[in-house]
Amino acid sequence: MIEPAFRPRVTLSWRQRAVRGARPALHDQPTLTPVPGADESELVARLCAGDELAFAELVERYHPSMVRVASAFTPNRSVAEEAVQDAWIGVIRGVCRFEGRSSLKTWIFRILVNRAKTAGTREPRTVELGTGDDLGGDRFSAGGAWADPPVPWTDEVVDRIVAPEVAALVREAIAQLPDLQRQVVTLRDVEGLSSADVREMLDLSEGNQRVLLHRGRTRVRAALEKAMREKG
């Protein structure tokens, strides 16, 4: 793609409004076509210079994922969206201090998780689903490893449930997980963050995270296996 010869600078736009405390609403985001695939250091430099195209690219890259992650901590989509907007403010204010010790995505998600935790504490989820120990609790050793590994099912799923149905089932199953399981599965399996990053974000030990991840995966797997049986 040929980059535009002219890139507008920000006057009293998204960056200054964010610094002054205003949420960068969706209609405030640039409508210009972002330049895809920019290197992170270049992107950060452009953001610090007030380049609206850089902010548009950042939003295009991460906003949908951020809403998914925030939804794992908050009671509904509306609260999740508010947490994401607050996170964008934190990103805009702090991006010039980003030192590259982690990926830009991980840095953004750390900000987001902190905002989402606060929002979730303010407005907790209203449905308590238990600890999740009733599903496959005896399938794990004390260290969190499989004691009774599940039977492979992916080939059968492809044959018996079409991909969109599988995706919908997975989303629904993740949404029904107990809080910490839902958060760990979302960050690890949906967004692909590392074990170390997730432990830091959620303040978990390695063993606790492993158990939560296994149990969350077991619940999701159980939901898919149940759907397969019903379709069989």
MDAnalysis code that builds the backbone (N, CA, C; Angstrom):
import MDAnalysis as mda
import numpy as np

u = mda.Universe.empty(696, n_residues=232, atom_resindex=np.repeat(np.arange(232), 3), trajectory=True)
u.add_TopologyAttr("name", ["N", "CA", "C"] * 232)
u.add_TopologyAttr("resid", np.arange(1, 233))
u.add_TopologyAttr("resname", ["MET", "ILE", "GLU", "PRO", "ALA", "PHE", "ARG", "PRO", "ARG", "VAL", "THR", "LEU", "SER", "TRP", "ARG", "GLN", "ARG", "ALA", "VAL", "ARG", "GLY", "ALA", "ARG", "PRO", "ALA", "LEU", "HIS", "ASP", "GLN", "PRO", "THR", "LEU", "THR", "PRO", "VAL", "PRO", "GLY", "ALA", "ASP", "GLU", "SER", "GLU", "LEU", "VAL", "ALA", "ARG", "LEU", "CYS", "ALA", "GLY", "ASP", "GLU", "LEU", "ALA", "PHE", "ALA", "GLU", "LEU", "VAL", "GLU", "ARG", "TYR", "HIS", "PRO", "SER", "MET", "VAL", "ARG", "VAL", "ALA", "SER", "ALA", "PHE", "THR", "PRO", "ASN", "ARG", "SER", "VAL", "ALA", "GLU", "GLU", "ALA", "VAL", "GLN", "ASP", "ALA", "TRP", "ILE", "GLY", "VAL", "ILE", "ARG", "GLY", "VAL", "CYS", "ARG", "PHE", "GLU", "GLY", "ARG", "SER", "SER", "LEU", "LYS", "THR", "TRP", "ILE", "PHE", "ARG", "ILE", "LEU", "VAL", "ASN", "ARG", "ALA", "LYS", "THR", "ALA", "GLY", "THR", "ARG", "GLU", "PRO", "ARG", "THR", "VAL", "GLU", "LEU", "GLY", "THR", "GLY", "ASP", "ASP", "LEU", "GLY", "GLY", "ASP", "ARG", "PHE", "SER", "ALA", "GLY", "GLY", "ALA", "TRP", "ALA", "ASP", "PRO", "PRO", "VAL", "PRO", "TRP", "THR", "ASP", "GLU", "VAL", "VAL", "ASP", "ARG", "ILE", "VAL", "ALA", "PRO", "GLU", "VAL", "ALA", "ALA", "LEU", "VAL", "ARG", "GLU", "ALA", "ILE", "ALA", "GLN", "LEU", "PRO", "ASP", "LEU", "GLN", "ARG", "GLN", "VAL", "VAL", "THR", "LEU", "ARG", "ASP", "VAL", "GLU", "GLY", "LEU", "SER", "SER", "ALA", "ASP", "VAL", "ARG", "GLU", "MET", "LEU", "ASP", "LEU", "SER", "GLU", "GLY", "ASN", "GLN", "ARG", "VAL", "LEU", "LEU", "HIS", "ARG", "GLY", "ARG", "THR", "ARG", "VAL", "ARG", "ALA", "ALA", "LEU", "GLU", "LYS", "ALA", "MET", "ARG", "GLU", "LYS", "GLY"])
u.atoms.positions = np.array([
    [0.841, -1.199, 0.000],
    [0.000, 0.000, 0.000],
    [0.871, 1.243, 0.000],
    [0.501, 2.227, -0.799],
    [1.233, 3.492, -0.834],
    [0.746, 4.366, 0.305],
    [1.656, 4.800, 1.147],
    [1.269, 5.627, 2.288],
    [0.893, 7.017, 1.803],
    [-0.084, 7.636, 2.458],
    [-0.469, 8.989, 2.059],
    [0.670, 9.965, 2.280],
    [0.767, 10.928, 1.375],
    [1.858, 11.897, 1.462],
    [1.657, 12.855, 2.630],
    [0.425, 13.013, 3.053],
    [0.119, 13.966, 4.114],
    [-0.575, 13.254, 5.256],
    [-0.091, 13.460, 6.473],
    [-0.723, 12.895, 7.649],
    [-1.115, 14.045, 8.569],
    [-2.386, 14.171, 8.879],
    [-2.831, 15.309, 9.684],
    [-2.296, 15.254, 11.098],
    [-1.960, 16.381, 11.636],
    [-1.597, 16.475, 13.043],
    [-2.834, 16.777, 13.867],
    [-2.744, 16.442, 15.150],
    [-3.897, 16.613, 16.025],
    [-3.885, 18.025, 16.597],
    [-5.037, 18.690, 16.574],
    [-5.158, 19.974, 17.264],
    [-5.840, 19.689, 18.607],
    [-7.102, 20.032, 18.755],
    [-7.818, 19.673, 19.983],
    [-8.608, 18.402, 19.665],
    [-7.909, 17.297, 19.472],
    [-8.530, 16.076, 18.984],
    [-8.459, 14.991, 20.037],
    [-8.422, 13.725, 19.567],
    [-8.540, 12.594, 20.478],
    [-7.482, 12.597, 21.569],
    [-6.235, 12.949, 21.240],
    [-5.163, 12.836, 22.226],
    [-5.296, 13.888, 23.323],
    [-5.567, 15.131, 22.927],
    [-5.694, 16.190, 23.925],
    [-6.951, 16.015, 24.763],
    [-8.052, 15.560, 24.133],
    [-9.266, 15.326, 24.916],
    [-9.030, 14.230, 25.937],
    [-8.279, 13.181, 25.552],
    [-7.998, 12.091, 26.481],
    [-7.138, 12.578, 27.637],
    [-6.106, 13.376, 27.329],
    [-5.244, 13.894, 28.379],
    [-6.027, 14.760, 29.348],
    [-7.045, 15.451, 28.823],
    [-7.870, 16.308, 29.683],
    [-8.969, 15.530, 30.394],
    [-9.048, 14.215, 30.144],
    [-9.971, 13.386, 30.903],
    [-11.215, 12.968, 30.177],
    [-11.383, 13.357, 28.904],
    [-12.587, 12.980, 28.169],
    [-12.378, 11.625, 27.504],
    [-13.441, 10.814, 27.477],
    [-13.341, 9.519, 26.811],
    [-13.307, 9.723, 25.303],
    [-12.407, 9.003, 24.600],
    [-12.384, 9.075, 23.141],
    [-13.483, 8.210, 22.559],
    [-14.684, 8.772, 22.429],
    [-15.816, 7.991, 21.930],
    [-15.552, 7.501, 20.526],
    [-16.323, 6.470, 20.117],
    [-16.083, 5.870, 18.812],
    [-16.191, 6.895, 17.696],
    [-17.092, 7.853, 17.825],
    [-17.229, 8.838, 16.751],
    [-16.060, 9.813, 16.739],
    [-15.232, 9.833, 17.821],
    [-14.052, 10.678, 17.836],
    [-12.873, 10.029, 17.126],
    [-12.943, 8.721, 16.890],
    [-11.821, 8.038, 16.287],
    [-11.712, 8.425, 14.816],
    [-10.495, 8.525, 14.294],
    [-10.310, 8.957, 12.918],
    [-11.014, 8.037, 11.940],
    [-11.585, 8.625, 10.902],
    [-12.236, 7.831, 9.861],
    [-11.301, 7.577, 8.694],
    [-10.082, 8.092, 8.775],
    [-9.117, 7.872, 7.715],
    [-8.680, 6.416, 7.688],
    [-8.287, 5.927, 6.528],
    [-7.846, 4.545, 6.402],
    [-6.479, 4.393, 7.043],
    [-6.340, 3.490, 8.046],
    [-5.050, 3.339, 8.713],
    [-4.054, 2.612, 7.830],
    [-2.774, 2.797, 8.131],
    [-1.713, 2.103, 7.415],
    [-1.404, 0.816, 8.159],
    [-1.677, -0.371, 7.579],
    [-1.523, -1.621, 8.311],
    [-0.075, -2.048, 8.428],
    [0.192, -2.892, 9.448],
    [1.464, -3.584, 9.540],
    [2.643, -2.750, 10.000],
    [2.402, -1.630, 10.597],
    [3.521, -0.795, 11.025],
    [4.270, -1.471, 12.163],
    [5.581, -1.325, 12.171],
    [6.400, -1.811, 13.270],
    [5.982, -1.093, 14.551],
    [6.074, -1.822, 15.703],
    [5.587, -1.252, 16.956],
    [6.316, 0.034, 17.330],
    [7.626, 0.052, 17.179],
    [8.372, 1.257, 17.551],
    [7.971, 2.437, 16.675],
    [7.750, 2.162, 15.395],
    [7.295, 3.230, 14.494],
    [5.905, 3.705, 14.897],
    [5.048, 2.746, 15.235],
    [3.680, 3.086, 15.620],
    [3.672, 3.945, 16.874],
    [4.486, 3.573, 17.865],
    [4.560, 4.342, 19.104],
    [5.076, 5.752, 18.814],
    [6.078, 5.858, 17.969],
    [6.615, 7.178, 17.625],
    [5.551, 8.039, 16.964],
    [4.772, 7.445, 16.089],
    [3.706, 8.187, 15.423],
    [2.631, 8.616, 16.411],
    [2.308, 7.735, 17.355],
    [1.319, 8.086, 18.372],
    [1.807, 9.266, 19.213],
    [3.071, 9.227, 19.603],
    [3.624, 10.322, 20.407],
    [3.626, 11.638, 19.642],
    [3.729, 11.537, 18.321],
    [3.717, 12.747, 17.490],
    [2.303, 13.235, 17.213],
    [1.295, 12.509, 17.704],
    [-0.084, 12.933, 17.507],
    [-0.672, 12.532, 16.172],
    [-0.150, 11.476, 15.558],
    [-0.618, 11.018, 14.252],
    [-1.945, 10.272, 14.402],
    [-3.015, 10.828, 13.853],
    [-4.328, 10.207, 13.983],
    [-4.407, 8.872, 13.247],
    [-3.681, 8.730, 12.165],
    [-3.671, 7.460, 11.448],
    [-3.103, 6.343, 12.323],
    [-2.113, 6.663, 13.141],
    [-1.531, 5.677, 14.043],
    [-2.567, 5.225, 15.068],
    [-3.336, 6.185, 15.588],
    [-4.362, 5.824, 16.547],
    [-5.454, 4.986, 15.887],
    [-5.805, 5.326, 14.658],
    [-6.795, 4.540, 13.925],
    [-6.315, 3.107, 13.732],
    [-5.033, 2.942, 13.440],
    [-4.486, 1.596, 13.266],
    [-4.516, 0.833, 14.575],
    [-4.176, 1.499, 15.657],
    [-4.179, 0.853, 16.964],
    [-5.589, 0.379, 17.330],
    [-6.572, 1.233, 17.087],
    [-7.957, 0.868, 17.369],
    [-8.395, -0.312, 16.508],
    [-8.029, -0.274, 15.230],
    [-8.408, -1.368, 14.335],
    [-7.785, -2.692, 14.768],
    [-6.553, -2.624, 15.234],
    [-5.852, -3.840, 15.657],
    [-6.460, -4.452, 16.909],
    [-6.755, -3.623, 17.911],
    [-6.977, -4.146, 19.253],
    [-8.360, -3.931, 19.857],
    [-9.164, -3.026, 19.318],
    [-10.434, -2.715, 19.991],
    [-11.342, -3.938, 20.151],
    [-11.583, -4.745, 19.120],
    [-12.461, -5.914, 19.314],
    [-11.925, -6.879, 20.374],
    [-10.606, -7.119, 20.359],
    [-10.014, -7.993, 21.369],
    [-10.153, -7.401, 22.763],
    [-10.001, -6.096, 22.867],
    [-10.113, -5.441, 24.170],
    [-11.516, -5.576, 24.739],
    [-12.517, -5.476, 23.879],
    [-13.897, -5.649, 24.356],
    [-14.109, -7.087, 24.843],
    [-13.564, -8.060, 24.112],
    [-13.683, -9.456, 24.544],
    [-13.046, -9.659, 25.912],
    [-11.849, -9.120, 26.091],
    [-11.156, -9.286, 27.362],
    [-11.912, -8.583, 28.483],
    [-12.333, -7.351, 28.238],
    [-13.065, -6.614, 29.275],
    [-14.347, -7.325, 29.660],
    [-14.979, -7.989, 28.704],
    [-16.228, -8.708, 28.988],
    [-16.009, -9.866, 29.941],
    [-14.773, -10.365, 30.032],
    [-14.476, -11.450, 30.959],
    [-14.425, -10.973, 32.409],
    [-14.370, -9.649, 32.596],
    [-14.262, -9.087, 33.941],
    [-15.503, -8.312, 34.360],
    [-16.405, -8.033, 33.452],
    [-17.509, -7.116, 33.702],
    [-18.858, -7.797, 33.481],
    [-19.935, -7.224, 34.014],
    [-21.234, -7.909, 33.971],
    [-21.935, -7.865, 32.631],
    [-21.601, -6.902, 31.774],
    [-22.299, -6.810, 30.492],
    [-21.461, -6.023, 29.496],
    [-21.923, -6.011, 28.269],
    [-21.185, -5.363, 27.182],
    [-21.007, -3.871, 27.415],
    [-22.028, -3.234, 27.966],
    [-21.954, -1.790, 28.179],
    [-20.822, -1.429, 29.138],
    [-20.721, -2.164, 30.240],
    [-19.648, -1.901, 31.204],
    [-18.291, -2.232, 30.588],
    [-18.251, -3.288, 29.794],
    [-17.005, -3.655, 29.113],
    [-16.551, -2.534, 28.193],
    [-17.476, -1.966, 27.438],
    [-17.130, -0.872, 26.530],
    [-16.603, 0.325, 27.302],
    [-17.190, 0.617, 28.446],
    [-16.705, 1.734, 29.261],
    [-15.289, 1.469, 29.746],
    [-15.028, 0.221, 30.161],
    [-13.684, -0.126, 30.612],
    [-12.672, 0.026, 29.477],
    [-13.073, -0.347, 28.275],
    [-12.185, -0.211, 27.118],
    [-11.912, 1.263, 26.825],
    [-12.946, 2.087, 26.901],
    [-12.740, 3.523, 26.671],
    [-11.775, 4.101, 27.701],
    [-11.930, 3.695, 28.968],
    [-11.004, 4.159, 29.999],
    [-9.583, 3.669, 29.716],
    [-9.483, 2.438, 29.222],
    [-8.160, 1.903, 28.885],
    [-7.518, 2.700, 27.760],
    [-8.309, 3.089, 26.765],
    [-7.746, 3.898, 25.673],
    [-7.182, 5.213, 26.201],
    [-7.869, 5.800, 27.183],
    [-7.343, 7.026, 27.779],
    [-5.974, 6.762, 28.394],
    [-5.872, 5.628, 29.137],
    [-4.591, 5.279, 29.735],
    [-3.514, 5.041, 28.694],
    [-3.889, 4.411, 27.594],
    [-2.932, 4.163, 26.511],
    [-2.436, 5.475, 25.921],
    [-3.365, 6.363, 25.623],
    [-2.996, 7.640, 25.000],
    [-2.101, 8.459, 25.928],
    [-2.444, 8.460, 27.221],
    [-1.649, 9.245, 28.168],
    [-0.260, 8.649, 28.383],
    [-0.159, 7.324, 28.319],
    [1.093, 6.683, 28.702],
    [1.948, 6.160, 27.579],
    [1.495, 6.253, 26.342],
    [2.201, 5.586, 25.249],
    [3.617, 6.112, 25.052],
    [3.854, 7.371, 25.347],
    [5.201, 7.919, 25.162],
    [6.173, 7.391, 26.220],
    [5.658, 6.737, 27.253],
    [6.518, 6.122, 28.263],
    [6.693, 4.629, 28.021],
    [6.089, 4.107, 26.957],
    [6.230, 2.687, 26.620],
    [7.686, 2.395, 26.257],
    [8.294, 1.431, 26.961],
    [9.720, 1.168, 26.794],
    [10.013, -0.088, 25.986],
    [8.973, -0.804, 25.562],
    [9.197, -1.977, 24.744],
    [9.673, -3.197, 25.493],
    [9.497, -3.237, 26.817],
    [9.911, -4.415, 27.587],
    [8.974, -5.592, 27.370],
    [7.795, -5.325, 26.901],
    [6.838, -6.349, 26.483],
    [6.315, -5.926, 25.119],
    [5.467, -6.746, 24.531],
    [4.842, -6.328, 23.281],
    [3.866, -5.188, 23.566],
    [3.576, -4.410, 22.553],
    [2.619, -3.315, 22.712],
    [1.252, -3.861, 23.112],
    [0.862, -4.986, 22.522],
    [-0.420, -5.604, 22.867],
    [-0.470, -5.960, 24.351],
    [0.590, -6.581, 24.862],
    [0.611, -6.956, 26.282],
    [0.530, -5.728, 27.166],
    [1.258, -4.679, 26.804],
    [1.227, -3.435, 27.587],
    [-0.177, -2.853, 27.600],
    [-0.837, -2.823, 26.451],
    [-2.203, -2.302, 26.371],
    [-3.150, -3.157, 27.209],
    [-2.993, -4.470, 27.135],
    [-3.895, -5.355, 27.862],
    [-3.686, -5.263, 29.371],
    [-2.467, -4.960, 29.806],
    [-2.259, -4.748, 31.244],
    [-3.080, -3.547, 31.715],
    [-3.040, -2.478, 30.947],
    [-3.851, -1.304, 31.279],
    [-5.322, -1.674, 31.277],
    [-5.751, -2.406, 30.258],
    [-7.150, -2.784, 30.128],
    [-7.616, -3.643, 31.298],
    [-6.831, -4.646, 31.659],
    [-7.235, -5.545, 32.741],
    [-7.411, -4.767, 34.042],
    [-6.519, -3.821, 34.312],
    [-6.666, -3.007, 35.519],
    [-7.969, -2.215, 35.492],
    [-8.287, -1.615, 34.342],
    [-9.534, -0.856, 34.230],
    [-10.742, -1.780, 34.345],
    [-10.659, -2.945, 33.702],
    [-11.794, -3.873, 33.716],
    [-12.017, -4.458, 35.106],
    [-10.934, -4.730, 35.822],
    [-11.076, -5.214, 37.204],
    [-11.829, -4.192, 38.051],
    [-11.447, -2.933, 37.903],
    [-12.113, -1.874, 38.666],
    [-13.587, -1.790, 38.304],
    [-13.868, -1.827, 37.012],
    [-15.264, -1.766, 36.563],
    [-16.044, -2.980, 37.043],
    [-15.425, -4.160, 37.019],
    [-16.098, -5.366, 37.469],
    [-16.366, -5.371, 38.957],
    [-15.468, -4.751, 39.725],
    [-15.677, -4.639, 41.172],
    [-16.831, -3.701, 41.477],
    [-16.909, -2.618, 40.692],
    [-18.000, -1.657, 40.862],
    [-19.344, -2.280, 40.536],
    [-19.368, -3.048, 39.453],
    [-20.616, -3.649, 38.997],
    [-20.382, -5.134, 38.728],
    [-20.383, -5.940, 39.798],
    [-20.060, -7.360, 39.636],
    [-21.119, -8.097, 38.847],
    [-20.715, -9.224, 38.286],
    [-21.652, -10.079, 37.575],
    [-22.690, -10.589, 38.560],
    [-23.931, -10.662, 38.139],
    [-25.030, -10.973, 39.052],
    [-25.317, -12.464, 39.170],
    [-24.769, -13.290, 38.281],
    [-25.038, -14.719, 38.318],
    [-23.813, -15.441, 38.828],
    [-23.944, -16.087, 39.996],
    [-22.847, -16.862, 40.537],
    [-22.945, -18.289, 40.029],
    [-21.860, -18.789, 39.477],
    [-21.891, -20.100, 38.841],
    [-21.079, -21.147, 39.596],
    [-20.664, -20.844, 40.826],
    [-19.912, -21.825, 41.583],
    [-18.443, -21.791, 41.231],
    [-17.703, -22.761, 41.770],
    [-16.262, -22.795, 41.595],
    [-15.845, -23.540, 40.358],
    [-16.742, -24.372, 39.819],
    [-16.380, -25.146, 38.648],
    [-15.737, -26.467, 38.998],
    [-15.600, -26.772, 40.306],
    [-14.957, -28.008, 40.703],
    [-15.795, -29.237, 40.411],
    [-17.087, -29.048, 40.092],
    [-17.940, -30.189, 39.837],
    [-17.695, -30.781, 38.460],
    [-16.992, -30.044, 37.589],
    [-16.733, -30.544, 36.242],
    [-15.286, -30.967, 36.127],
    [-15.068, -32.262, 36.192],
    [-13.725, -32.772, 35.955],
    [-12.746, -32.490, 37.059],
    [-13.216, -32.278, 38.293],
    [-12.310, -31.982, 39.377],
    [-11.298, -33.077, 39.623],
    [-11.694, -34.360, 39.382],
    [-10.787, -35.467, 39.627],
    [-9.950, -35.799, 38.399],
    [-10.013, -34.960, 37.363],
    [-9.242, -35.218, 36.153],
    [-7.885, -34.530, 36.190],
    [-7.560, -33.877, 37.332],
    [-6.302, -33.160, 37.460],
    [-5.523, -33.654, 38.661],
    [-4.219, -33.659, 38.519],
    [-3.350, -33.971, 39.647],
    [-3.237, -32.739, 40.540],
    [-2.546, -32.911, 41.676],
    [-2.387, -31.782, 42.593],
    [-1.646, -30.626, 41.943],
    [-0.783, -30.934, 40.954],
    [-0.031, -29.880, 40.284],
    [-0.749, -29.253, 39.126],
    [-1.989, -29.721, 38.827],
    [-2.774, -29.127, 37.759],
    [-2.673, -29.835, 36.428],
    [-1.903, -30.937, 36.336],
    [-1.792, -31.673, 35.078],
    [-2.973, -32.621, 34.927],
    [-3.206, -33.075, 33.669],
    [-4.298, -34.011, 33.426],
    [-4.048, -35.319, 34.162],
    [-5.007, -35.773, 34.976],
    [-4.978, -37.117, 35.544],
    [-5.702, -38.078, 34.617],
    [-6.731, -37.571, 33.927],
    [-7.513, -38.372, 32.984],
    [-7.701, -37.547, 31.718],
    [-6.746, -37.608, 30.776],
    [-6.815, -36.760, 29.577],
    [-8.106, -36.982, 28.808],
    [-8.702, -35.922, 28.255],
    [-9.942, -36.051, 27.501],
    [-9.719, -36.759, 26.175],
    [-10.777, -37.341, 25.665],
    [-10.727, -38.019, 24.379],
    [-10.690, -36.973, 23.268],
    [-9.813, -37.127, 22.264],
    [-9.793, -36.171, 21.151],
    [-11.152, -36.083, 20.478],
    [-11.527, -34.857, 20.122],
    [-12.861, -34.662, 19.565],
    [-12.866, -33.778, 18.334],
    [-11.726, -33.184, 17.983],
    [-11.724, -32.155, 16.936],
    [-12.194, -32.693, 15.593],
    [-11.782, -33.924, 15.220],
    [-12.198, -34.476, 13.930],
    [-13.701, -34.652, 13.879],
    [-14.277, -35.130, 14.991],
    [-15.720, -35.325, 15.018],
    [-16.453, -34.001, 14.939],
    [-15.892, -32.991, 15.577],
    [-16.538, -31.681, 15.547],
    [-16.623, -31.164, 14.115],
    [-15.538, -31.299, 13.374],
    [-15.526, -30.818, 11.993],
    [-16.610, -31.510, 11.186],
    [-16.811, -32.809, 11.436],
    [-17.787, -33.571, 10.675],
    [-19.217, -33.316, 11.116],
    [-19.420, -33.026, 12.400],
    [-20.776, -33.039, 12.930],
    [-21.322, -31.675, 13.313],
    [-20.456, -30.690, 13.505],
    [-20.907, -29.329, 13.823],
    [-20.123, -28.364, 12.952],
    [-20.808, -27.498, 12.255],
    [-20.113, -26.563, 11.379],
    [-19.374, -25.531, 12.211],
    [-18.338, -24.948, 11.619],
    [-17.443, -24.056, 12.353],
    [-18.152, -22.894, 13.051],
    [-19.087, -22.187, 12.410],
    [-19.747, -21.089, 13.120],
    [-20.480, -21.548, 14.379],
    [-21.061, -22.737, 14.323],
    [-21.745, -23.258, 15.507],
    [-20.749, -23.550, 16.617],
    [-19.591, -24.099, 16.247],
    [-18.560, -24.371, 17.237],
    [-18.119, -23.065, 17.901],
    [-17.874, -22.042, 17.094],
    [-17.437, -20.760, 17.632],
    [-18.470, -20.187, 18.593],
    [-19.742, -20.301, 18.224],
    [-20.801, -19.788, 19.103],
    [-20.862, -20.573, 20.405],
    [-20.704, -21.893, 20.312],
    [-20.711, -22.727, 21.509],
    [-19.540, -22.384, 22.419],
    [-18.373, -22.176, 21.823],
    [-17.198, -21.839, 22.618],
    [-17.392, -20.502, 23.326],
    [-17.892, -19.505, 22.594],
    [-18.138, -18.193, 23.226],
    [-19.114, -18.317, 24.381],
    [-20.181, -19.067, 24.168],
    [-21.186, -19.229, 25.225],
    [-20.603, -19.971, 26.412],
    [-19.820, -21.020, 26.145],
    [-19.231, -21.795, 27.239],
    [-18.245, -20.957, 28.042],
    [-17.435, -20.154, 27.359],
    [-16.487, -19.290, 28.063],
    [-17.227, -18.266, 28.914],
    [-18.309, -17.721, 28.380],
    [-19.082, -16.712, 29.121],
    [-19.671, -17.282, 30.403],
    [-19.928, -18.594, 30.429],
    [-20.540, -19.221, 31.595],
    [-19.528, -19.723, 32.615],
    [-18.248, -19.584, 32.335],
    [-17.228, -20.043, 33.276],
    [-17.217, -19.187, 34.540],
    [-16.809, -19.767, 35.677],
    [-16.553, -18.941, 36.864],
    [-15.528, -17.854, 36.542],
    [-15.546, -16.793, 37.318],
    [-14.822, -15.578, 36.955],
    [-13.360, -15.814, 36.568],
    [-12.574, -16.403, 37.470],
    [-11.151, -16.542, 37.189],
    [-10.886, -17.495, 36.025],
    [-11.671, -18.556, 35.923],
    [-11.511, -19.456, 34.785],
    [-11.788, -18.720, 33.479],
    [-12.856, -17.940, 33.467],
    [-13.213, -17.184, 32.262],
    [-12.101, -16.213, 31.883],
    [-11.534, -15.543, 32.876],
    [-10.488, -14.570, 32.599],
    [-9.221, -15.233, 32.080],
    [-8.822, -16.336, 32.706],
    [-7.610, -17.033, 32.273],
    [-7.782, -17.607, 30.870],
    [-8.917, -18.269, 30.616],
    [-9.146, -18.859, 29.294],
    [-9.203, -17.775, 28.219],
    [-9.844, -16.658, 28.514],
    [-9.932, -15.575, 27.533],
    [-8.558, -15.027, 27.193],
    [-7.749, -14.759, 28.215],
    [-6.437, -14.174, 27.977],
    [-5.478, -15.160, 27.321],
    [-5.511, -16.428, 27.764],
    [-4.565, -17.412, 27.231],
    [-5.016, -17.966, 25.875],
    [-6.240, -18.480, 25.815],
    [-6.663, -19.229, 24.631],
    [-7.294, -18.354, 23.550],
    [-7.992, -17.299, 23.952],
    [-8.639, -16.449, 22.956],
    [-7.670, -15.387, 22.444],
    [-6.953, -14.737, 23.359],
    [-6.077, -13.638, 22.966],
    [-4.620, -14.049, 22.824],
    [-4.259, -15.244, 23.278],
    [-2.926, -15.761, 23.038],
    [-1.823, -15.151, 23.870],
    [-2.145, -14.598, 25.039],
    [-1.101, -14.045, 25.893],
    [-0.325, -15.168, 26.572],
    [0.882, -14.873, 26.976],
    [1.729, -15.887, 27.591],
    [1.288, -16.177, 29.012],
    [1.726, -17.347, 29.507],
    [1.423, -17.726, 30.885],
    [1.969, -16.693, 31.866],
    [3.186, -16.228, 31.633],
    [3.795, -15.249, 32.544],
    [3.008, -13.943, 32.566],
    [2.577, -13.475, 31.400],
    [1.814, -12.231, 31.337],
    [0.482, -12.365, 32.065],
    [-0.183, -13.492, 31.872],
    [-1.489, -13.689, 32.508],
    [-1.331, -13.807, 34.020],
    [-0.289, -14.494, 34.468],
    [-0.060, -14.596, 35.920],
    [0.141, -13.213, 36.522],
    [0.891, -12.372, 35.828],
    [1.134, -11.023, 36.344],
    [-0.145, -10.198, 36.350],
    [-0.912, -10.263, 35.267],
    [-2.129, -9.463, 35.171],
    [-3.159, -9.843, 36.239],
    [-3.254, -11.153, 36.515],
    [-4.290, -11.633, 37.428],
    [-3.752, -11.945, 38.818],
    [-2.454, -11.732, 39.023],
    [-1.816, -11.988, 40.317],
    [-2.046, -13.437, 40.747],
    [-1.659, -14.368, 39.886],
    [-1.841, -15.797, 40.142],
    [-0.484, -16.489, 40.216],
    [-0.430, -17.562, 40.989],
    [0.755, -18.415, 40.956],
    [0.707, -19.280, 39.706],
    [1.834, -19.863, 39.359],
    [1.881, -20.720, 38.179],
    [0.930, -21.904, 38.322],
    [0.924, -22.526, 39.504],
    [0.041, -23.670, 39.720],
    [-1.427, -23.296, 39.645],
    [-1.793, -22.167, 40.242],
    [-3.194, -21.732, 40.212],
    [-3.652, -21.439, 38.792],
    [-2.789, -20.756, 38.039],
    [-3.179, -20.460, 36.672],
    [-3.365, -21.739, 35.863],
    [-2.482, -22.700, 36.060],
    [-2.567, -23.943, 35.302],
    [-3.866, -24.687, 35.614],
    [-4.214, -24.747, 36.892],
    [-5.454, -25.424, 37.276],
    [-6.664, -24.704, 36.703],
    [-6.685, -23.365, 36.818],
    [-7.809, -22.590, 36.283],
    [-7.944, -22.785, 34.775],
    [-6.816, -22.791, 34.076],
    [-6.845, -22.966, 32.627],
    [-7.364, -24.352, 32.254],
    [-6.876, -25.384, 32.931],
    [-7.322, -26.741, 32.632],
    [-8.817, -26.913, 32.919],
    [-9.247, -26.377, 34.037],
    [-10.656, -26.541, 34.395],
    [-11.561, -25.737, 33.471],
    [-11.106, -24.556, 33.079],
    [-11.882, -23.790, 32.111],
    [-11.973, -24.500, 30.782],
    [-10.847, -25.039, 30.330],
    [-10.856, -25.785, 29.076],
    [-11.756, -27.013, 29.168],
    [-11.779, -27.649, 30.328],
    [-12.625, -28.826, 30.496],
    [-14.102, -28.471, 30.375],
    [-14.478, -27.356, 30.959],
    [-15.872, -26.926, 30.844],
    [-16.246, -26.628, 29.390],
    [-15.356, -25.940, 28.689],
    [-15.619, -25.640, 27.280],
    [-15.707, -26.939, 26.493],
    [-14.789, -27.845, 26.734],
    [-14.797, -29.133, 26.054],
    [-16.084, -29.904, 26.348],
    [-16.523, -29.856, 27.614],
    [-17.741, -30.566, 27.994],
    [-18.950, -30.012, 27.250],
    [-18.980, -28.677, 27.067],
    [-20.099, -28.076, 26.344],
    [-20.107, -28.546, 24.891],
    [-18.929, -28.646, 24.274],
    [-18.862, -29.117, 22.894],
    [-19.222, -30.585, 22.793],
    [-18.734, -31.389, 23.733],
    [-19.065, -32.825, 23.718],
    [-20.568, -33.039, 23.888],
    [-21.185, -32.230, 24.754],
    [-22.637, -32.332, 24.937],
    [-23.377, -31.991, 23.652],
    [-22.922, -30.946, 22.974],
    [-23.550, -30.568, 21.704],
    [-23.402, -31.682, 20.672],
    [-22.248, -32.340, 20.653],
    [-22.028, -33.428, 19.729],
    [-22.979, -34.596, 19.997],
    [-23.143, -34.899, 21.281],
    [-24.057, -35.995, 21.632],
    [-25.484, -35.675, 21.211],
    [-25.885, -34.425, 21.445],
    [-27.255, -34.043, 21.094],
    [-27.483, -34.074, 19.589],
    [-26.429, -33.743, 18.832],
    [-26.561, -33.790, 17.387],
    [-26.443, -35.197, 16.840],
    [-25.833, -36.102, 17.636],
    [-25.679, -37.476, 17.187],
    [-26.958, -38.256, 17.273],
])
